[in-house]
Amino acid sequence: MIKIAVLGLGRIGQRHLEKINENDEFELVGGFDIDPLVNRTMSENFSYFFTDSFEGLMDCKADVISICTPNGLHAKHAIACLERGFHVLVEKPMALSSRDCGAMIKSAENANKRIFVVKQNRFNPPVVAVKKLIDENKLGSITSFQLNCFWNRNEDYYKNNWKGTLNLDGGTLYTQFSHFIDLVYYLLGDVKSIEAKGRNMQHQGIIEFEDTGVVLLEMENGALGTINYNVNSYESNMEGSLTLFGTDGTVKIGGQYLNELEYQKIRGMDQIQISAGNKPNDYGSYKGSMSNHDLVYNNVADVLLRNGVISTNLFDGLKTVQIIERIYSKIHGGGR
């Protein structure tokens, strides 16, 4: 069994605890949060070692540390864990700068340890199906694409926590939509050039960055695409969709969470049938991306126990951050 501890026990950290306890290839050996009340609550629900001492967690007998702390702390915490000899599973985004990602990669190489980056939307059934179509050249040459990310994040979501701050949150593309940016890279390859505009339309005095953005991308393979995103959808999430136009087919992955194959016309092929997949992460007042953390942990076990292939490696995590950095550089005129 793989011994594992969780660093950061907020909503996503608690989701990690649930999935670890459901997987018989993992043994949960500890958890850490800066809030003593959270640690006491976790101790009541799970009979394991919970501490508000970071050093205490570093002394636990773990093979892997899952990092579920605020975005701006991912690099600091990952490097500390790697230097202590742990493998690391880090929530999205990998970090808030490519420089920090590079420092994490260097630490992993020096310690000869793995970094796993959580990109659970790669496991969505329609994403798996479309990736297979592209790999088998069923869509022909992809000439253009459109990514729409229309969610709701209201004032209550940002109240009294790190979300909405530039230093710890980083921006809408990091916290809400980095999974979507990852899928553009995963399905279409690297980005050649970017133009972008962004603005805070409805969250003045609430967040320190944009809530709305429009992006134009030219990919290295020649495809042109747009990203339209905001967190201003009235009352609830509206849509997360990616449409691909190829010379031999058109497909749209849609739903609220890239969880449906909404449209498909492919030369010489019948309609593809896919499973419904997991439900989105439900946090009560709002929902996140699809809850595929069980599949993320299956991949960690496959890699560490059976020499399997990592689903999202440290360079994939770096690429997502680099693309977001380039978009924000355009939005902010070269600096933030």
N, C-alpha and C positions, 0 to 999 in steps of 0.2 A: 504493500500500500504506500501511497505517496502522502507524506505528512505535510500539512498545509496550514498556514495562518493567514488571517485577513487583517489588513491595515486600513482602517477607516470603516466605521460601522453605521453609516447613514443608510439611506434607502437602497442605494445600489449595493452597498456592502452587505446589507441584510439579504438581498437577493442572492449574492454570492454564497452566503452561509447556507441558505436553503438548498442550493444546487450542489454544494459540496456534500452536505449531509444526505442527499439523495443518491450520491455516487459511491458505490462500495469499493472503488479503487482509491479513494481518498480518506485520510483520517484527519479531521480538524483538530489541531493541537493548540490553537490560540487565536486571540483577536485583540485589536487595540483601537481605542478611540480617545480623543482628548476630553470627551464628556463623561465624567464618572457615572452619571445617571444612565447613559447608554450602556456602559459596561455592566452595571448592576442589572439592567433589564435583560441584556443578552445572557448574563449568567443564570437568570431565572428560566430562560427559554432553552438554553443549550448548556449541557454539563461539561463545559470546557473552560480553559484559562482565558479570562478577559482582563485587560489591564489598561490603565491610563498612563502607563510608562512605556515610551517608545523603546527605551533600552531594555525593559523587561521583555518586550516582544522579541527583540533581537537575540535574546538569550534562549528562546524556546527552541525545541528540537524539531525544526521544520525543514522540509526540502524546498518548498515553494512558498513565497509570500505573494498574496493577491493584494494589489494596491488599488484602493477605492477611495482615496483622499481627493481633495479638490484638485482641479486640473493643474494649477500652478505649482503644486507640491509633488507632482508625479516624478519629475526628474530627481529632485533631492532625495525622495524616499526610495526610488528605484536604485540609485547609485549606492545609498547606504546599505540596502539589502544585498546588492550584488557584491559589495566589498566584504560583507560578512559571510559570503559563500552560499547565498540562496539563489535559486532560480526565481524569476519574477514574472508574474502575470499582471499587466497594468491595464486599467480601464482606459477607454478613449477619453480624450486624445492622448497619444503617447506622451506628449509634453506640449508646451506653448511656444516653442521655438525649435528650429532645426538645429541650432547650436546645442540646446539641451538634449535633443535626441542624439546628437553626435557624441556627447559626453556619456550618455547611457550606453550607447553601442560600444564605446571604448572600454567602459567599465565591465561590460559583459564579456568582451574579448579577453581582457586582462584576467578576469576571474574564471574564464572558461565555463560560463553559465549562460542559460537561455533567457531571452526576453520574449514573452508571448504578449501580443497586443490584442485586446478585445475588439473584434469587428464582427459582431454576431450576425449582422445582416447578410454577410456572405453565405450564411446557411439558410436564408429564406428560400423556400421551394421554388418560387419563380426566378429568383436570382440564379440558383443552381441550374435551372432549365435553360435560361438565356445564356449563361456562361458556356454551357455545353454547345448550344447552337453556334456561338461565336467561334469556339475552339474547333468545331467541325466545319466552319465556313458555310453554314447553312443560310446565313443572312447576307452573304457576299461581302462587299466592301461597305463598312459603315461610313456614311457620308455626313450625317448630322444627328444631333440628339438634343433632347430637352429634359432638364431636371427641374421639377417643381417641388418645393418644400414649404408647405403652408400649415403651420402649427399655431397653437395658442399657448402663450406663456404670460399670465396676467400678473398684476402687482403682488398678489399673495404668494406666487411662486418665488419671487425674488426677495420677499420680506425677511429681514433678520437672518440672512445667511450669506455665504460667499458668492452665491450666484449673482451675476450682474456686475461684479467687480472686474476691472481690467486685469489685475494681477493674478487673481485666482481662477476666474472664469475664462477670461481671454476673449470672448466674443461668441456671437450666435453660431458661427460656423464651427467653432470648437465644441461647444456644449450640446447644441441641438443637432447639428447637421454634418458633423465630421464623418459619420457612417455613410452618408450620401456621397460626400466627396470621395471617400474611399472607393465606393462602387464605380464611380466614373473612371478612376485609375485602374481598378481591378478588371473592368470589362473593356476599356478602350485604350489603355496604355497611358503614356506620359503626355504632359501638356507642353505645347510649344510656346504659345503666347496667350496673354490674358488682358482683358479690359474689364473694369468694374466700377460701379457706383454703389454707395450705401449711405443710409441715413437713419437716424433715430426719429421715427414718425409718431409713435404712440407711447413711448416709455421714457419721456423726459423726466429727469429727476429720480428715475427708478434704476436704470442701468447706465453703465459708463461707455457704451458702444452702440453700434447700429442694431435696429430691430428689423431692417428691411435691406435687401440687396439685389442687384441685377448684375450678372456676370456673363461675359462673352469669352468663350474658350476656342482656341485653335489647337487641335491635338497634333502630335507628331505624325500620326497616320493620315493627316489631312482633313479629318472630320471637323466640322464646325458645330458648336453647341452653346446653349444658354443655360444658366442657372438662375431661377427666380426663387427667392426665399424671403420669408418673414415669419414672425411669431405673433402676428396680429389677427389671425383668423378668429372671428367673433365667437367667443364662448368655448370653442372646442377645436381640436385638430381637424383640419379639412382634408389634406392630401399630402402624400409623399410619393412622387411618381417619376419614372425615368422612361422616356420614349426613345427608341433607337430606329433610325431610318437607314436601311441597307439596300444595296442594289438588287438583292434577292428576297427581301422581306422587311416587314415592319412589326415591331413588338412594343407593347407598353406594359411595364411593371407598375402597378398602381395600388389602389387602396390608400389607407391613411399611413401605412407603415411599410410600403413596398412589399405587401403580402398577397397581392393578387396579380395574375396575368390577365390584364384587362382587355388587351387587344393583341391579335396575332394574325398576320397574313404572310405566309412563307411559301415560296415557290416549291411546288411539288410535295407539300407536306399537309397532313391533316392537323386539326386542332390538337395541341399538346394538353394533356390532362395532368394536373399537378395536385398534390395534397394540400390541405388547408394550412398546415404548419402550426407553429405555436402561436399563442395569443401575444399581444403587446405587453410590455411591462406596465403594470397598473399601479399607480401611486396614489389612487384615491381621487384627488382633484385634477389630475392630469395623467396622460399616458405617454410612454416613451416608445422606443423601437421594439421590434419583436423580441420576445423572451427566449433567446437561443443560448443562454449561458450554459445550459446543460450540454449542448454540443461543443461549446468552447472548452469545457472541462474534459469532455470525452477526447478532444484533440490533444490537450495537454497530457493526459494519461497515455494516449497512443504514442506520442513523441518520446516521453520519458521512460515508458515501460517497454515499448515495442519498436523503437527507432522509426516511428512514423514520420510523415511529412507535416511540418507546421503549417497551419492554415493561414495565419497572418504573422509574418516574421517582423523583426525589428526594422528592416528596410521598408516594408510596406507601411509600417507606422510612421516612419520618417517621411515617406513620400506624401502621405496625407497632410502632414504638418507643413511641408514645403509648399504644397499647392495653396493651402489656406493662407500662409504667409504672403505668397505672391498676390493673392486676391486682396488681402488687407493692405498691402503696399500700394496697390492701385487705388483703393478706396480712400486711403489716407495720404495720398500724394508722396509715397516713398518712406513714410515713417508713421509711428503711432504715438 
